[in-house]
Amino acid sequence: MSDQNLPSGKLSKASRQERIISALQAGPTLRVSELATQLGVSTETIRRDLDELDSRGLINRTYGGAVRPFGSEPTIRERHQMLVSERESIAAATATFVGHGQVLIIGGGATTTHVARRLAAEKRDLRVFTDSFAVATVLASNPTIQIMMCPGRYNGQEGCSYGPETIDYIGRIYANHAILGATGLTEDGPSDADIDAAATYRAMAMRATEVTIVADHTKFDRAAISVYSRWPCIARLVSDMAPQGLLRHALERAGVEVIVP
């Protein structure tokens, strides 16, 4: 007999915790008393479940229940091995919005590196400013592309430069187009799990006539620690799926074009 056919009180601990996580995906907060009633167990059992899920980083424990965890990401090396086909399709669609000879700003990230690889294969005579060594490396395969590396302190985990020197340098750039990734996308805007990276993306978004966010569907409705722009400042979102719910409504209100390959 499957868990769906069992009374809620007879769910295994693993299935009960799966239900808790699913409930948090449907709504941003949960209360202990409500969960106990819904799952037919004691509040003490729910508290133990929440404590365990919190210790595993799957939720954020609060006094009376739980909230969704702030967005966090694997290392850049790990991300390069994830969702490869989805990111390649996002990259192909993004490249159609870039013209030969344009000045671009491309932020660091796994998806933006896929975009850079596609641009190197299809475009010519670009001038690209980037904080990312991975982006610079894949662009370098095209000898017609000029690459300008942003100065600053090196983040070895992300392979990017950051800090006041980076922000100052970006502030003196004018670009046709900025292409940026994100840890999370909510109705508030795109956000990043790293405050320093978010500061860099914020500066980049302010120095381009047009801003495109490239992010796969796993970023939808995830709140990372630092929002770096607002949707009215963004021209388009390129993703492998169309967002729904509050995120979709926010994009529509802001007039953001949503591109799904």
C-alpha positions as CSV (number, residue, x, y, z in Angstrom):
1,M,0.0,0.0,0.0
2,S,1.4,3.4,-0.9
3,D,1.8,6.4,1.5
4,Q,-1.1,8.1,-0.3
5,N,-3.5,5.4,0.8
6,L,-2.3,5.5,4.4
7,P,-3.9,7.7,7.1
8,S,-1.6,10.6,7.6
9,G,-0.8,9.5,11.1
10,K,0.8,6.3,9.7
11,L,3.2,8.1,7.3
12,S,6.8,7.1,7.7
13,K,9.2,9.8,9.0
14,A,10.7,10.2,5.5
15,S,7.3,10.6,3.9
16,R,6.1,13.0,6.6
17,Q,9.2,15.1,6.1
18,E,8.7,15.1,2.3
19,R,5.2,16.4,2.9
20,I,6.6,19.2,5.0
21,I,9.0,20.2,2.3
22,S,6.3,20.1,-0.3
23,A,4.1,22.3,1.8
24,L,6.9,24.9,2.1
25,Q,7.2,24.9,-1.7
26,A,3.5,25.7,-1.9
27,G,3.6,28.4,0.8
28,P,6.4,30.4,2.3
29,T,5.7,29.6,6.0
30,L,4.5,26.7,8.1
31,R,3.2,26.5,11.7
32,V,3.9,23.5,14.1
33,S,0.2,23.3,15.2
34,E,-1.1,23.2,11.7
35,L,1.3,20.6,10.5
36,A,0.5,18.4,13.5
37,T,-3.2,18.6,12.7
38,Q,-2.7,17.9,9.0
39,L,-0.3,15.0,9.5
40,G,-2.1,13.5,12.5
41,V,0.9,13.5,14.8
42,S,1.9,15.3,17.9
43,T,3.5,18.8,18.0
44,E,6.6,17.2,19.6
45,T,7.0,14.9,16.5
46,I,6.6,17.9,14.2
47,R,9.2,19.9,16.1
48,R,11.7,17.0,15.9
49,D,11.0,16.8,12.1
50,L,11.6,20.5,11.7
51,D,14.8,20.4,13.8
52,E,16.1,17.6,11.6
53,L,15.2,19.3,8.3
54,D,16.8,22.5,9.6
55,S,20.0,20.7,10.5
56,R,20.1,19.4,6.9
57,G,19.6,22.9,5.5
58,L,16.3,22.0,3.9
59,I,14.2,24.6,5.9
60,N,14.8,27.5,8.2
61,R,13.5,26.8,11.7
62,T,11.4,29.6,13.4
63,Y,10.0,29.9,16.8
64,G,6.5,28.6,15.8
65,G,7.3,26.6,12.7
66,A,9.5,27.0,9.6
67,V,10.1,29.1,6.5
68,R,11.7,28.5,3.2
69,P,15.5,28.5,3.3
70,F,17.4,31.3,1.7
71,G,18.8,30.3,-1.6
72,S,22.2,28.8,-1.7
73,E,24.2,27.3,-4.5
74,P,26.7,24.5,-5.1
75,T,30.2,25.6,-6.2
76,I,30.6,26.9,-9.7
77,R,32.4,23.6,-10.7
78,E,29.4,21.6,-9.5
79,R,26.9,23.8,-11.2
80,H,28.7,23.4,-14.6
81,Q,27.8,19.7,-14.5
82,M,24.1,20.4,-13.7
83,L,21.2,21.0,-16.1
84,V,23.5,21.1,-19.0
85,S,20.9,20.7,-21.8
86,E,18.6,23.2,-20.2
87,R,21.4,25.8,-20.0
88,E,22.5,25.1,-23.5
89,S,18.9,25.9,-24.7
90,I,18.9,29.0,-22.7
91,A,22.2,30.1,-24.2
92,A,21.0,29.5,-27.7
93,A,17.9,31.6,-27.2
94,T,19.9,34.4,-25.4
95,A,22.4,34.6,-28.3
96,T,19.6,35.7,-30.7
97,F,19.3,39.0,-28.8
98,V,23.0,39.8,-29.2
99,G,24.2,41.6,-32.4
100,H,27.6,41.5,-34.0
101,G,29.8,44.3,-32.8
102,Q,28.0,45.0,-29.5
103,V,29.5,45.9,-26.2
104,L,28.4,43.4,-23.5
105,I,28.7,42.9,-19.8
106,I,28.5,39.2,-18.8
107,G,28.4,38.3,-15.1
108,G,29.8,35.1,-13.7
109,G,27.9,31.9,-13.3
110,A,27.3,28.5,-14.9
111,T,24.4,29.6,-17.2
112,T,26.2,32.8,-18.3
113,T,29.3,30.6,-19.2
114,H,27.1,28.6,-21.5
115,V,25.8,31.9,-23.0
116,A,29.4,33.0,-23.5
117,R,30.3,29.7,-25.3
118,R,27.4,30.2,-27.7
119,L,28.3,33.8,-28.4
120,A,31.9,32.7,-29.1
121,A,30.6,30.2,-31.7
122,E,28.1,32.6,-33.4
123,K,29.1,36.2,-33.0
124,R,32.0,38.4,-34.1
125,D,33.6,41.7,-33.1
126,L,32.1,41.8,-29.6
127,R,33.6,43.7,-26.7
128,V,32.9,41.9,-23.5
129,F,33.4,43.1,-19.9
130,T,33.3,40.3,-17.3
131,D,34.2,39.5,-13.8
132,S,34.4,35.7,-14.6
133,F,37.5,33.8,-15.7
134,A,35.3,31.0,-17.0
135,V,33.4,33.4,-19.2
136,A,36.6,35.0,-20.5
137,T,38.1,31.6,-21.2
138,V,35.3,30.4,-23.4
139,L,35.1,33.7,-25.2
140,A,38.8,33.6,-26.0
141,S,38.2,30.8,-28.6
142,N,36.9,33.6,-30.9
143,P,39.8,35.9,-31.9
144,T,37.3,38.7,-33.0
145,I,36.0,39.1,-29.4
146,Q,37.8,41.6,-27.2
147,I,37.7,40.6,-23.5
148,M,38.1,43.0,-20.7
149,M,38.5,41.5,-17.2
150,C,37.2,43.4,-14.3
151,P,39.9,44.0,-11.6
152,G,39.3,43.2,-8.0
153,R,39.8,40.5,-5.3
154,Y,39.6,37.0,-6.6
155,N,37.0,34.6,-5.4
156,G,38.5,31.1,-6.0
157,Q,35.3,29.2,-5.3
158,E,33.3,31.2,-7.9
159,G,36.2,32.1,-10.3
160,C,35.2,35.8,-10.2
161,S,36.6,39.1,-9.1
162,Y,34.7,41.3,-6.6
163,G,35.1,44.2,-4.3
164,P,35.3,48.0,-4.6
165,E,37.8,47.9,-7.5
166,T,35.4,45.8,-9.4
167,I,32.5,48.1,-8.7
168,D,34.5,51.2,-9.6
169,Y,35.6,49.7,-12.9
170,I,32.1,48.7,-13.9
171,G,30.9,52.2,-13.1
172,R,33.0,53.6,-15.9
173,I,31.6,51.2,-18.5
174,Y,28.7,51.8,-21.0
175,A,27.3,48.6,-22.6
176,N,24.5,47.7,-25.0
177,H,23.6,44.6,-23.1
178,A,24.2,43.0,-19.7
179,I,23.6,39.2,-19.3
180,L,23.3,38.1,-15.7
181,G,22.5,34.9,-13.8
182,A,20.8,34.5,-10.4
183,T,20.6,32.2,-7.4
184,G,16.9,33.0,-7.0
185,L,14.0,34.7,-8.7
186,T,11.0,36.0,-6.7
187,E,8.4,38.7,-7.2
188,D,11.0,41.1,-5.7
189,G,13.5,40.5,-8.4
190,P,16.6,38.4,-9.2
191,S,18.9,37.7,-6.2
192,D,22.2,36.1,-5.3
193,A,23.4,34.0,-2.4
194,D,26.7,35.9,-2.3
195,I,26.4,39.6,-1.2
196,D,29.6,40.6,-3.0
197,A,28.5,38.9,-6.3
198,A,25.1,40.6,-5.9
199,A,26.8,44.0,-5.6
200,T,28.7,43.3,-8.8
201,Y,25.6,42.3,-10.7
202,R,23.8,45.4,-9.4
203,A,26.5,47.6,-10.8
204,M,26.5,45.7,-14.1
205,A,22.7,46.0,-14.5
206,M,23.0,49.8,-14.0
207,R,25.6,50.2,-16.8
208,A,23.7,48.5,-19.7
209,T,20.9,49.8,-21.9
210,E,19.3,46.3,-21.8
211,V,19.5,43.6,-19.1
212,T,18.7,39.9,-19.7
213,I,18.5,37.4,-16.8
214,V,19.3,33.8,-17.7
215,A,18.2,31.2,-15.2
216,D,16.7,27.8,-15.2
217,H,13.4,26.8,-13.6
218,T,15.0,25.6,-10.3
219,K,15.6,29.3,-9.5
220,F,11.9,30.2,-9.5
221,D,10.4,31.3,-6.2
222,R,13.8,30.9,-4.4
223,A,14.8,33.8,-2.2
224,A,18.5,34.4,-2.0
225,I,20.0,36.8,0.5
226,S,20.6,39.9,-1.8
227,V,18.2,41.2,-4.4
228,Y,20.4,43.0,-7.0
229,S,17.7,44.5,-9.3
230,R,14.0,45.0,-9.7
231,W,11.9,43.6,-12.5
232,P,11.0,47.0,-14.1
233,C,14.7,47.4,-14.8
234,I,15.0,44.0,-16.6
235,A,14.2,43.6,-20.3
236,R,13.7,39.8,-20.4
237,L,14.1,36.5,-18.6
238,V,15.3,33.5,-20.6
239,S,14.6,30.2,-18.9
240,D,13.8,26.6,-19.8
241,M,10.2,26.9,-18.3
242,A,7.7,29.6,-17.9
243,P,7.3,30.8,-14.3
244,Q,3.9,30.7,-12.6
245,G,2.1,32.2,-9.6
246,L,3.4,35.4,-8.0
247,L,6.6,35.4,-10.0
248,R,4.7,35.3,-13.3
249,H,2.4,38.1,-12.2
250,A,5.4,40.2,-11.1
251,L,7.0,39.8,-14.5
252,E,3.8,40.6,-16.3
253,R,3.3,43.8,-14.3
254,A,6.9,44.9,-14.9
255,G,6.6,44.2,-18.7
256,V,9.5,41.7,-18.6
257,E,9.6,39.5,-21.7
258,V,9.8,35.8,-20.9
259,I,11.6,33.7,-23.4
260,V,11.3,29.8,-23.2
261,P,13.2,28.1,-26.0
